[in-house]
């Protein structure tokens, strides 16, 4: 069986040539048509490409572009057109992109980069598959402890491993239709696109307007017979408040943050719901858990379950020794999903990727968890300052680093807190270098570098940052702005 993403696409197209692959608006592309477009697109690229940026509106053109880059043995670096321009430019520069595939509307903000928009004049067909299992497939940027984003490099073999693990658990195939809902820079997008198409299922792509209105989204789901939705717990929580959900749905998958029983208590009687866990560093999910009405833990959250096919989970103490069942330790992941690590100068963070004595690679997640009596895993919390906001990882230290560089700031620290529903939010404590500071201007400056969910929810102006006896900020002396969780 093929172990490259383009190879699996070609294999799928040969097996199901007339089956629907992509659905966008009133257009449906078969697998045969998708493969033809990918081959034509790949033929338009110059020789010897290695790294290609993709900044596009979601649609058929984006998916075709990604597969075309993969066919040429290159990696793609995705970014949403709505991301802060400084963040986009940093990502594309560090990844050393050969050029950026983008929509004409985005080209103006990418001065200094080689730009390519949709190639419509190229009619050649690229018959050579340059990809290899060890070839990098993509780089996803996450929040970084160094004060700048860090890019996780994932190989073709890593993603092919996950495509098979997903099919093994959920039996996805022809007749299934996956909703494409996630942003392209998050690993749920990888699950939506590759775990569907490369198992013979269809991918339905709603408009941005449909995505931003739940009832419109549900109408889209019903109209196009969508069977599977994978998303953050907050999407499921919104669906949970509806009287009914589309009858076409057979599976809802929650990932990216803690799943609470009140998010799905009405959904469980209507559809199968899974809770999942896994960092981008190990290629989407490392564990799955099938939720039941009485399967939640004492705190009302759901376990993260068992390891996916081809993956092992170990719970280790600080010395690398496996802890006893029921005891807390660091969640460490081994198997086919463990990625190549971070690109750029992230030597310290790359220490989380460990090569064991038998040459097996292991990723130390920085998450704490424990094994339940029935063998399932339970997630506790992060070891470090990384938190989840709206299902997306945020390094508090990165936010603090960017804030400290803003004009008008003499000193600043950022601290995470939890509201009444145990959801994370941030408070920034700032010491201005003048008598007063304009908060709207400060937020505008932050938005040039940080995505909206990374900007602290509250700002507290201080005369000074209180310090403890060790000369470090004394958190006990910081005023806390309470949030009720409504």
ZIUR-V582094 format. One line per field, one symbol per residue. burial: I if it has 9 or more other C-alpha atoms within 8 Angstrom, else O. A space follows every 50 residues. Layout:
burial = ???
//
This chain:
burial = OOIIIIIIIIIIIOOIIOIIIIIIOOOIIIIIOIIIIIIIIIIIOOOOII IIIIIIOOOIOIOIIIIIIIIIIIIIIIIIOOIIIOIIIOIIOOIOIIII IIIOOIIOOIOOOOIIOOOOOIOOIOOOIOIIIOIIIIIIIIIIIOIOII IIIIIIIIIIIIIIIIIOOOOIIIOIIIIIIIOIIIIIIIIIIIIIIIII IIIIIIOOOIIOOIOIIIIIIIOOIIIIIIIIIIOIIIIIOOOOIIOIIO IIIIIIIOIIIOIIIOIIOOIIIIIIIIIIIIIIIIIIIIIOOOOIOOOI IIIIIIIIOOIIIOIIIOOOOOIOOOOIIIIIIIIIIIIOIIIOOIOOOI OIIIIOOOOIIIIIIIIIIIIIOOOIIIIOOIOOIIIIIOIOIIIIIIII IIIIOIOOIIIIIIOIOIIOOOIIIIIIIIIIOOOOOOOOOIIOIIIIII IOOIIIOOIOOIOOIIIOOOOOOIOOOOOOOOOOOO
//
